[in-house]
């Protein structure tokens, strides 16, 4: 699965003036978002 790199997220966090978040915290956030995206993508389709 292709995701967003930790560096890109870290850059975004800095741009949003949320600097100071550790790389491990960024990784945890990304993992949580990846899980939410997976759930969304695997949801039953209603056509």
C-alpha distance matrix in Angstrom:
0.0 3.8 6.3 10.0 11.8 14.5 17.1 16.4 16.7 19.7 21.2 20.9 22.5 25.3 25.9 26.2 28.8 26.9 27.1 27.7 24.5 23.5 20.2 19.7 20.5 17.9 15.2 16.6 16.5 12.9 12.1 14.5 13.1 9.6 11.7 13.8 11.3 10.1 13.9 14.6 12.4 13.9 17.4 20.1 21.0 24.6 25.8
3.8 0.0 3.7 7.0 9.0 12.2 14.2 13.2 14.0 17.1 18.2 18.0 20.0 22.5 22.9 23.6 26.2 24.6 24.7 25.6 22.7 22.0 18.7 18.9 19.5 16.5 14.4 16.3 15.8 12.0 12.4 14.9 12.9 10.0 13.1 14.7 11.9 11.9 15.7 15.8 13.9 16.1 19.3 22.2 22.6 25.9 27.0
6.3 3.7 0.0 3.7 6.3 9.2 11.5 10.3 10.5 13.7 15.0 14.6 16.4 19.0 19.5 20.1 22.6 20.9 21.1 22.1 19.2 18.7 15.6 15.9 16.2 13.0 11.3 13.3 12.4 8.6 9.7 12.1 10.0 7.8 11.4 12.7 10.4 11.4 14.9 15.0 14.0 16.5 19.2 22.5 23.1 26.3 27.7
10.0 7.0 3.7 0.0 3.8 6.6 8.3 6.6 7.0 10.3 11.3 11.0 13.0 15.4 15.9 16.7 19.1 17.7 17.8 19.1 16.5 16.3 13.4 14.5 14.5 10.9 10.2 12.7 11.3 7.9 10.3 12.5 10.3 9.4 13.2 14.0 12.2 14.0 17.2 17.0 16.5 19.3 21.7 25.0 25.4 28.4 29.8
11.8 9.0 6.3 3.8 0.0 3.8 5.3 5.3 6.5 8.6 10.0 10.9 12.5 14.4 15.5 16.8 18.6 17.1 16.4 17.3 15.0 14.2 10.9 12.5 13.3 9.8 9.0 12.3 11.8 8.8 11.1 13.9 12.5 11.7 15.4 16.7 15.4 16.9 20.1 20.3 19.9 22.4 24.9 28.4 29.0 32.0 33.5
14.5 12.2 9.2 6.6 3.8 0.0 3.8 5.5 5.1 6.0 8.6 9.8 10.3 12.2 14.2 15.2 16.4 14.5 13.4 13.9 11.4 10.4 7.2 9.1 9.9 6.6 6.3 9.9 9.8 7.8 10.4 13.0 12.4 12.4 15.7 17.1 16.6 18.2 21.0 21.6 21.7 24.1 26.4 30.0 30.9 33.8 35.6
17.1 14.2 11.5 8.3 5.3 3.8 0.0 3.8 5.4 4.9 6.1 8.6 9.7 10.4 12.3 14.2 15.2 14.0 12.4 13.4 11.9 11.2 8.5 11.4 12.2 9.0 9.8 13.3 12.8 11.2 14.1 16.5 15.5 15.7 19.2 20.3 19.5 21.4 24.3 24.4 24.5 27.1 29.3 32.9 33.5 36.3 37.8
16.4 13.2 10.3 6.6 5.3 5.5 3.8 0.0 3.8 5.4 5.1 6.3 8.6 9.9 10.6 12.4 14.3 13.6 12.9 14.7 13.2 13.5 11.2 13.8 13.7 10.1 11.2 14.3 12.8 10.9 14.2 16.1 14.3 14.7 18.4 18.9 17.7 20.0 22.8 22.4 22.5 25.5 27.5 30.9 31.1 33.8 35.2
16.7 14.0 10.5 7.0 6.5 5.1 5.4 3.8 0.0 3.8 5.4 5.0 6.1 8.6 9.7 10.4 12.4 10.9 10.9 12.5 10.4 11.2 9.4 11.6 10.7 7.0 8.9 11.4 9.4 8.2 11.8 13.2 11.6 12.8 16.1 16.4 15.9 18.4 20.8 20.6 21.2 24.1 25.8 29.4 29.9 32.5 34.2
19.7 17.1 13.7 10.3 8.6 6.0 4.9 5.4 3.8 0.0 3.8 5.4 5.0 6.2 8.7 9.9 10.6 9.1 7.9 9.4 7.9 8.7 7.4 10.5 9.9 6.8 9.4 12.1 10.8 10.5 13.9 15.4 14.5 15.9 19.0 19.5 19.3 21.7 24.1 24.1 24.8 27.6 29.3 32.9 33.6 36.1 37.9
21.2 18.2 15.0 11.3 10.0 8.6 6.1 5.1 5.4 3.8 0.0 3.8 5.4 5.1 6.2 8.7 9.8 9.8 8.7 11.2 10.8 12.0 11.0 14.3 13.6 10.5 13.0 15.7 14.0 13.4 17.0 18.3 16.8 18.2 21.5 21.6 21.0 23.7 26.1 25.6 26.2 29.2 30.8 34.3 34.6 36.9 38.4
20.9 18.0 14.6 11.0 10.9 9.8 8.6 6.3 5.0 5.4 3.8 0.0 3.8 5.3 5.0 6.2 8.6 8.6 9.1 12.1 11.2 13.2 12.6 15.3 13.7 10.6 13.3 15.3 12.8 12.4 16.1 16.7 14.8 16.7 19.8 19.3 18.8 21.9 23.9 23.1 24.0 27.2 28.4 31.9 32.0 34.1 35.7
22.5 20.0 16.4 13.0 12.5 10.3 9.7 8.6 6.1 5.0 5.4 3.8 0.0 3.8 5.5 5.1 6.3 5.1 5.9 8.7 7.8 10.5 10.8 13.3 11.2 8.8 12.2 13.7 11.3 12.0 15.6 15.8 14.6 17.0 19.8 19.4 19.6 22.6 24.3 23.8 25.2 28.1 29.2 32.8 33.3 35.4 37.2
25.3 22.5 19.0 15.4 14.4 12.2 10.4 9.9 8.6 6.2 5.1 5.3 3.8 0.0 3.8 5.4 5.0 5.5 4.6 8.1 8.9 11.4 12.0 15.1 13.6 11.5 14.9 16.7 14.8 15.4 19.0 19.5 18.4 20.6 23.4 23.1 23.2 26.2 28.0 27.5 28.7 31.7 32.8 36.4 36.8 38.9 40.6
25.9 22.9 19.5 15.9 15.5 14.2 12.3 10.6 9.7 8.7 6.2 5.0 5.5 3.8 0.0 3.8 5.3 7.4 8.0 11.7 12.3 15.0 15.4 18.3 16.5 14.1 17.3 19.1 16.6 16.9 20.6 20.8 19.1 21.4 24.3 23.5 23.2 26.5 28.2 27.2 28.4 31.7 32.5 35.9 35.9 37.8 39.3
26.2 23.6 20.1 16.7 16.8 15.2 14.2 12.4 10.4 9.9 8.7 6.2 5.1 5.4 3.8 0.0 3.8 5.5 7.8 11.4 11.5 14.8 15.7 18.1 15.6 13.5 17.0 18.0 15.2 16.1 19.7 19.3 17.7 20.5 23.0 21.8 22.0 25.4 26.7 25.7 27.4 30.5 31.0 34.4 34.5 36.2 37.9
28.8 26.2 22.6 19.1 18.6 16.4 15.2 14.3 12.4 10.6 9.8 8.6 6.3 5.0 5.3 3.8 0.0 3.8 5.5 9.0 10.3 13.7 15.4 17.9 15.5 14.1 17.9 18.8 16.5 17.9 21.3 21.0 20.0 22.8 25.2 24.4 24.9 28.1 29.4 28.7 30.5 33.4 34.0 37.5 37.8 39.5 41.4
26.9 24.6 20.9 17.7 17.1 14.5 14.0 13.6 10.9 9.1 9.8 8.6 5.1 5.5 7.4 5.5 3.8 0.0 3.8 6.5 6.9 10.6 12.5 14.6 11.9 11.0 14.8 15.4 13.3 15.2 18.4 18.0 17.5 20.4 22.5 22.0 22.9 25.9 27.1 26.8 28.7 31.4 32.0 35.6 36.4 38.2 40.3
27.1 24.7 21.1 17.8 16.4 13.4 12.4 12.9 10.9 7.9 8.7 9.1 5.9 4.6 8.0 7.8 5.5 3.8 0.0 3.8 5.6 8.6 10.6 13.3 11.5 10.7 14.4 15.6 14.3 15.8 19.0 19.3 19.1 21.5 23.9 23.8 24.6 27.3 28.9 28.9 30.5 33.1 34.1 37.8 38.6 40.7 42.8
27.7 25.6 22.1 19.1 17.3 13.9 13.4 14.7 12.5 9.4 11.2 12.1 8.7 8.1 11.7 11.4 9.0 6.5 3.8 0.0 3.8 6.1 9.1 11.3 9.9 10.2 13.6 14.6 14.1 16.1 18.7 19.2 19.7 22.0 24.0 24.4 25.5 27.9 29.5 29.9 31.5 33.8 35.0 38.8 39.9 42.2 44.4
24.5 22.7 19.2 16.5 15.0 11.4 11.9 13.2 10.4 7.9 10.8 11.2 7.8 8.9 12.3 11.5 10.3 6.9 5.6 3.8 0.0 3.8 6.6 8.2 6.2 6.7 10.1 10.9 10.4 12.6 15.0 15.5 16.2 18.4 20.4 20.9 22.1 24.4 25.9 26.5 28.2 30.3 31.6 35.3 36.6 39.0 41.4
23.5 22.0 18.7 16.3 14.2 10.4 11.2 13.5 11.2 8.7 12.0 13.2 10.5 11.4 15.0 14.8 13.7 10.6 8.6 6.1 3.8 0.0 3.8 5.3 5.1 6.3 8.7 9.9 10.7 12.4 14.3 15.5 16.7 18.3 20.2 21.4 22.6 24.4 26.1 27.2 28.5 30.4 32.0 35.8 37.3 39.9 42.3
20.2 18.7 15.6 13.4 10.9 7.2 8.5 11.2 9.4 7.4 11.0 12.6 10.8 12.0 15.4 15.7 15.4 12.5 10.6 9.1 6.6 3.8 0.0 3.8 5.4 5.0 6.2 8.6 9.8 10.4 12.2 14.3 15.2 16.2 18.4 20.0 20.7 22.2 24.4 25.6 26.4 28.4 30.3 34.1 35.5 38.3 40.6
19.7 18.9 15.9 14.5 12.5 9.1 11.4 13.8 11.6 10.5 14.3 15.3 13.3 15.1 18.3 18.1 17.9 14.6 13.3 11.3 8.2 5.3 3.8 0.0 3.8 5.4 4.9 6.2 8.6 9.7 10.4 12.4 14.2 15.0 16.6 18.6 19.8 20.8 22.8 24.4 25.4 26.9 28.8 32.6 34.4 37.3 39.8
20.5 19.5 16.2 14.5 13.3 9.9 12.2 13.7 10.7 9.9 13.6 13.7 11.2 13.6 16.5 15.6 15.5 11.9 11.5 9.9 6.2 5.1 5.4 3.8 0.0 3.8 5.4 5.0 6.2 8.6 9.8 10.7 12.4 14.1 15.5 16.8 18.4 19.9 21.4 22.8 24.3 25.9 27.4 31.2 33.0 35.6 38.2
17.9 16.5 13.0 10.9 9.8 6.6 9.0 10.1 7.0 6.8 10.5 10.6 8.8 11.5 14.1 13.5 14.1 11.0 10.7 10.2 6.7 6.3 5.0 5.4 3.8 0.0 3.8 5.4 5.1 6.2 8.6 9.9 10.5 12.1 14.3 15.4 16.3 18.2 20.1 21.0 22.2 24.3 25.9 29.7 31.1 33.8 36.1
15.2 14.4 11.3 10.2 9.0 6.3 9.8 11.2 8.9 9.4 13.0 13.3 12.2 14.9 17.3 17.0 17.9 14.8 14.4 13.6 10.1 8.7 6.2 4.9 5.4 3.8 0.0 3.8 5.4 5.0 6.1 8.6 9.8 10.3 12.3 14.3 15.1 16.2 18.5 19.8 20.7 22.3 24.4 28.2 29.8 32.7 35.1
16.6 16.3 13.3 12.7 12.3 9.9 13.3 14.3 11.4 12.1 15.7 15.3 13.7 16.7 19.1 18.0 18.8 15.4 15.6 14.6 10.9 9.9 8.6 6.2 5.0 5.4 3.8 0.0 3.8 5.4 5.1 6.3 8.7 9.8 10.7 12.6 14.3 15.3 16.9 18.6 20.0 21.3 22.9 26.7 28.7 31.5 34.1
16.5 15.8 12.4 11.3 11.8 9.8 12.8 12.8 9.4 10.8 14.0 12.8 11.3 14.8 16.6 15.2 16.5 13.3 14.3 14.1 10.4 10.7 9.8 8.6 6.2 5.1 5.4 3.8 0.0 3.8 5.4 5.1 6.2 8.6 10.0 10.8 12.4 14.3 15.6 16.7 18.4 20.1 21.4 25.2 26.8 29.4 32.0
12.9 12.0 8.6 7.9 8.8 7.8 11.2 10.9 8.2 10.5 13.4 12.4 12.0 15.4 16.9 16.1 17.9 15.2 15.8 16.1 12.6 12.4 10.4 9.7 8.6 6.2 5.0 5.4 3.8 0.0 3.8 5.4 5.0 6.0 8.6 9.8 10.3 12.1 14.2 15.1 16.1 18.1 19.9 23.7 25.1 27.9 30.2
12.1 12.4 9.7 10.3 11.1 10.4 14.1 14.2 11.8 13.9 17.0 16.1 15.6 19.0 20.6 19.7 21.3 18.4 19.0 18.7 15.0 14.3 12.2 10.4 9.8 8.6 6.1 5.1 5.4 3.8 0.0 3.8 5.4 5.0 6.3 8.8 9.9 10.5 12.5 14.3 15.2 16.5 18.5 22.3 24.1 27.1 29.7
14.5 14.9 12.1 12.5 13.9 13.0 16.5 16.1 13.2 15.4 18.3 16.7 15.8 19.5 20.8 19.3 21.0 18.0 19.3 19.2 15.5 15.5 14.3 12.4 10.7 9.9 8.6 6.3 5.1 5.4 3.8 0.0 3.8 5.4 5.2 6.4 8.8 9.9 10.8 12.5 14.4 15.6 16.9 20.7 22.6 25.3 28.1
13.1 12.9 10.0 10.3 12.5 12.4 15.5 14.3 11.6 14.5 16.8 14.8 14.6 18.4 19.1 17.7 20.0 17.5 19.1 19.7 16.2 16.7 15.2 14.2 12.4 10.5 9.8 8.7 6.2 5.0 5.4 3.8 0.0 3.8 5.3 5.0 6.2 8.5 9.9 10.5 12.2 14.2 15.5 19.2 20.7 23.3 25.8
9.6 10.0 7.8 9.4 11.7 12.4 15.7 14.7 12.8 15.9 18.2 16.7 17.0 20.6 21.4 20.5 22.8 20.4 21.5 22.0 18.4 18.3 16.2 15.0 14.1 12.1 10.3 9.8 8.6 6.0 5.0 5.4 3.8 0.0 3.8 5.5 5.1 6.1 8.7 9.8 10.4 12.2 14.3 18.0 19.5 22.6 24.9
11.7 13.1 11.4 13.2 15.4 15.7 19.2 18.4 16.1 19.0 21.5 19.8 19.8 23.4 24.3 23.0 25.2 22.5 23.9 24.0 20.4 20.2 18.4 16.6 15.5 14.3 12.3 10.7 10.0 8.6 6.3 5.2 5.3 3.8 0.0 3.8 5.4 5.0 6.3 8.6 9.9 10.6 12.4 16.1 18.2 21.2 24.0
13.8 14.7 12.7 14.0 16.7 17.1 20.3 18.9 16.4 19.5 21.6 19.3 19.4 23.1 23.5 21.8 24.4 22.0 23.8 24.4 20.9 21.4 20.0 18.6 16.8 15.4 14.3 12.6 10.8 9.8 8.8 6.4 5.0 5.5 3.8 0.0 3.8 5.4 5.2 6.2 8.6 10.0 10.7 14.5 16.3 18.9 21.7
11.3 11.9 10.4 12.2 15.4 16.6 19.5 17.7 15.9 19.3 21.0 18.8 19.6 23.2 23.2 22.0 24.9 22.9 24.6 25.5 22.1 22.6 20.7 19.8 18.4 16.3 15.1 14.3 12.4 10.3 9.9 8.8 6.2 5.1 5.4 3.8 0.0 3.8 5.5 5.0 6.1 8.6 10.0 13.6 14.8 17.7 20.0
10.1 11.9 11.4 14.0 16.9 18.2 21.4 20.0 18.4 21.7 23.7 21.9 22.6 26.2 26.5 25.4 28.1 25.9 27.3 27.9 24.4 24.4 22.2 20.8 19.9 18.2 16.2 15.3 14.3 12.1 10.5 9.9 8.5 6.1 5.0 5.4 3.8 0.0 3.8 5.4 5.1 6.1 8.6 12.2 13.9 17.2 19.6
13.9 15.7 14.9 17.2 20.1 21.0 24.3 22.8 20.8 24.1 26.1 23.9 24.3 28.0 28.2 26.7 29.4 27.1 28.9 29.5 25.9 26.1 24.4 22.8 21.4 20.1 18.5 16.9 15.6 14.2 12.5 10.8 9.9 8.7 6.3 5.2 5.5 3.8 0.0 3.8 5.5 5.2 6.1 9.9 12.2 15.2 18.1
14.6 15.8 15.0 17.0 20.3 21.6 24.4 22.4 20.6 24.1 25.6 23.1 23.8 27.5 27.2 25.7 28.7 26.8 28.9 29.9 26.5 27.2 25.6 24.4 22.8 21.0 19.8 18.6 16.7 15.1 14.3 12.5 10.5 9.8 8.6 6.2 5.0 5.4 3.8 0.0 3.8 5.5 5.3 8.9 10.2 12.9 15.6
12.4 13.9 14.0 16.5 19.9 21.7 24.5 22.5 21.2 24.8 26.2 24.0 25.2 28.7 28.4 27.4 30.5 28.7 30.5 31.5 28.2 28.5 26.4 25.4 24.3 22.2 20.7 20.0 18.4 16.1 15.2 14.4 12.2 10.4 9.9 8.6 6.1 5.1 5.5 3.8 0.0 3.8 5.6 8.6 9.3 12.7 14.7
13.9 16.1 16.5 19.3 22.4 24.1 27.1 25.5 24.1 27.6 29.2 27.2 28.1 31.7 31.7 30.5 33.4 31.4 33.1 33.8 30.3 30.4 28.4 26.9 25.9 24.3 22.3 21.3 20.1 18.1 16.5 15.6 14.2 12.2 10.6 10.0 8.6 6.1 5.2 5.5 3.8 0.0 3.8 6.5 8.6 12.1 14.5
17.4 19.3 19.2 21.7 24.9 26.4 29.3 27.5 25.8 29.3 30.8 28.4 29.2 32.8 32.5 31.0 34.0 32.0 34.1 35.0 31.6 32.0 30.3 28.8 27.4 25.9 24.4 22.9 21.4 19.9 18.5 16.9 15.5 14.3 12.4 10.7 10.0 8.6 6.1 5.3 5.6 3.8 0.0 3.8 6.3 9.3 12.3
20.1 22.2 22.5 25.0 28.4 30.0 32.9 30.9 29.4 32.9 34.3 31.9 32.8 36.4 35.9 34.4 37.5 35.6 37.8 38.8 35.3 35.8 34.1 32.6 31.2 29.7 28.2 26.7 25.2 23.7 22.3 20.7 19.2 18.0 16.1 14.5 13.6 12.2 9.9 8.9 8.6 6.5 3.8 0.0 3.8 6.5 9.6
21.0 22.6 23.1 25.4 29.0 30.9 33.5 31.1 29.9 33.6 34.6 32.0 33.3 36.8 35.9 34.5 37.8 36.4 38.6 39.9 36.6 37.3 35.5 34.4 33.0 31.1 29.8 28.7 26.8 25.1 24.1 22.6 20.7 19.5 18.2 16.3 14.8 13.9 12.2 10.2 9.3 8.6 6.3 3.8 0.0 3.8 6.1
24.6 25.9 26.3 28.4 32.0 33.8 36.3 33.8 32.5 36.1 36.9 34.1 35.4 38.9 37.8 36.2 39.5 38.2 40.7 42.2 39.0 39.9 38.3 37.3 35.6 33.8 32.7 31.5 29.4 27.9 27.1 25.3 23.3 22.6 21.2 18.9 17.7 17.2 15.2 12.9 12.7 12.1 9.3 6.5 3.8 0.0 3.8
25.8 27.0 27.7 29.8 33.5 35.6 37.8 35.2 34.2 37.9 38.4 35.7 37.2 40.6 39.3 37.9 41.4 40.3 42.8 44.4 41.4 42.3 40.6 39.8 38.2 36.1 35.1 34.1 32.0 30.2 29.7 28.1 25.8 24.9 24.0 21.7 20.0 19.6 18.1 15.6 14.7 14.5 12.3 9.6 6.1 3.8 0.0
